[in-house]
Amino acid sequence: MKLSRALRSVASFRAAFDFGGREVAHWFPGHMAKGLRQMKANLKSVDCIIEIHDARISFSNPVFQESLDVRPHLLVLNKMDLADLSSKQRVLKKLEKSGVRNVLFTDCLKQRDDNVKKLVPMVVEIIDSNPRFNRDENTNYCLMVIGVPNVGKSSLINSLRRTNLKKGRASRVGGEPGITKAVLTKIQVCQRPIIHLLDTPGVLPPKIESVETGMKLALCGTILDHLVGEDIIADYLLYSLNRLGKFSYVEKYDLQEPSDDIQHVLKRIAVRLGKTQRVKAITGVGNITITVPNYSAAAYDFIRTFRKGELGQVMLD
């Protein structure tokens, strides 16, 4: 019943998102600028670059071609468990047209990811098919892991260590962008052949190319929420889910039907979860305290439920 209502509601959904003249503030703290400089300076000791993107926003992730594309590249599309892989071939074709041919989908938070097992053989083949110049005599391999914040660089390193060395966590993992601030930490991830990775802090370019790109990055947790505002992120999430025909939020939060009104949806979420707050109201008989839905708490839950994959798999690009 709710699905049929959803299909009837599609015609009334927004055809475009109104950013209201907003500009997404760039997030480029000092440790990021320092990190990018040191990444460039250490390229001479690197055999291959592993660039990690969030699979849900394969093309919105800013690439590092201008500054770091002087070494063989492997593009890892992580968080594949959260991505709608029915679009996988379209993504691969689009990447190939832009010159990216070495691509690997991963889910690095799984204890055993068969795709992670493919990474070392792929990297060795990529390196052996390209000149190593001053590192030609060196039998050890050195890789540099790069990517925007919170795409899973540390999770990939830990997964590689589990897979190849049977060892535990070597890199700190967190759900908020900016966990790794140390610049170029060297970590061994394989014994045969000997492979070290240079872990790097998540780096965003000084300017994000468009507000829409910035909003996708924010929705996937790459930009700190408070820089954009959880209210606008939640509204963009609702717009995106409706545009993609992903209506699982209706059942999740016990709505009667899909809605394009974020205030209505957040009110329903707040009621469903018991998220309320007491506020003072001025009336004709004086000040009284009333209980109202906590829209901020509802937006927080809506966004994080999406990020955990509980509102369905999506491809935002």
Secondary structure by P-SEA (a helix, b strand, c coil): caaaaaaaaccccccccccccccccccccaaaaaaaaaaaaacccccbbbbbcccccccccccccccccccbbbbbbcccccccccaaaaaaaaaaaacccbbbbbcccccccccccaaaaaaaaaaaaccccccccccbbbbbbbbcccccaaaaaaaaaaaccccccccccccccccccccbbbbbccccccccccccccccccccccaaaaaaaaaacccccccccaaaaaaaaaaaaaaacccccccccccccccccaaaaaaaaaaaacbbbbbbbbccccbbbbbbbaaaaaaaaaaaaaaaccccccccc
